[in-house]
Amino acid sequence: MRTVKEPEIRKNEILDAADTLFAQKGFDNTSTGDILEMVGIARGTLYYHFKSKEDILDALIDRYNRQILSAAQEAASDSSLSARERLIRTILALNVSQKGGQELKEQMHRPQNALMHQKTQMAVLNGVTPILTGLIREGAEAGYFQTPYPRECVEMIMVYSNVFFDDATETSEELRDERTQALIFNIERLLGAESGSLASDLMRVFGSRKVERNDADN
């Protein structure tokens, strides 16, 4: 007898199978037939939920995105903390490796999953920017920051971080530390924050081994 499942259950089964196969074989090397075989469904059932393999990829990215944004939104909404503290916690929440997402990061950084990586980065950028912008505006009202361009600051910081702190970018620890110091130096200036006020917290975000600051010696 054919098993009939609720649409949402079946949809998630398809996404789970695609997630596994994309990790094993890469997006380009996975066929819809592979997904059908793993789930054990007919082609018509798959196309009832998704129009194409690309549609499955978009839904999978959306699921990842919702998980990441949920963690960010939870951190940003803690009214018991100052806007500055919530900003740092929200940025930390975006680090998927701290949320048990190391396998996801490794999967996205494989050359065959370049499209998935690009789409995920754009989805996170578009979803997170309003959250961080709101926190910077709150921080400005409280006197922590002084910038007339909170949204643009967020976009510049996130784009730079995505490019130069991406795990797919091969760099030495020394170069990564130098970039971290430079980024922290410039984040404080972009936000109009007091010099050194964000250094220790942002080092936790970017994993720098150094604690000294270029301007601390001046």
Stockholm file with secondary structure:
# STOCKHOLM 1.0

chainA/1-218         MRTVKEPEIRKNEILDAADTLFAQKGFDNTSTGDILEMVGIARGTLYYHFKSKEDILDALIDRYNRQILSAAQEAASDSSLSARERLIRTILALNVSQKGGQELKEQMHRPQNALMHQKTQMAVLNGVTPILTGLIREGAEAGYFQTPYPRECVEMIMVYSNVFFDDATETSEELRDERTQALIFNIERLLGAESGSLASDLMRVFGSRKVERNDADN
#=GR chainA/1-218 SS CCCCCCHHHHHHHHHHHHHHHHHHHCSTTCCHHHHHHHHTCCHHHHHHHCSSHHHHHHHHHHHHHHHHHHHHHHHHTCTTSCHHHHHHHHHHHTCGGGGTCHHHHHHHTSGGGHHHHHHHHHHHHHHHHHHHHHHHHHHHHHTSCCCSCHHHHHHHHHHHHHHHSCTTSCCCHHHHHHHHHHHHHHHHHHHTCCTTSSHHHHHHHHTCSCCCCGGGGC
#=GC SS_cons         CCCCCCHHHHHHHHHHHHHHHHHHHCSTTCCHHHHHHHHTCCHHHHHHHCSSHHHHHHHHHHHHHHHHHHHHHHHHTCTTSCHHHHHHHHHHHTCGGGGTCHHHHHHHTSGGGHHHHHHHHHHHHHHHHHHHHHHHHHHHHHTSCCCSCHHHHHHHHHHHHHHHSCTTSCCCHHHHHHHHHHHHHHHHHHHTCCTTSSHHHHHHHHTCSCCCCGGGGC
//
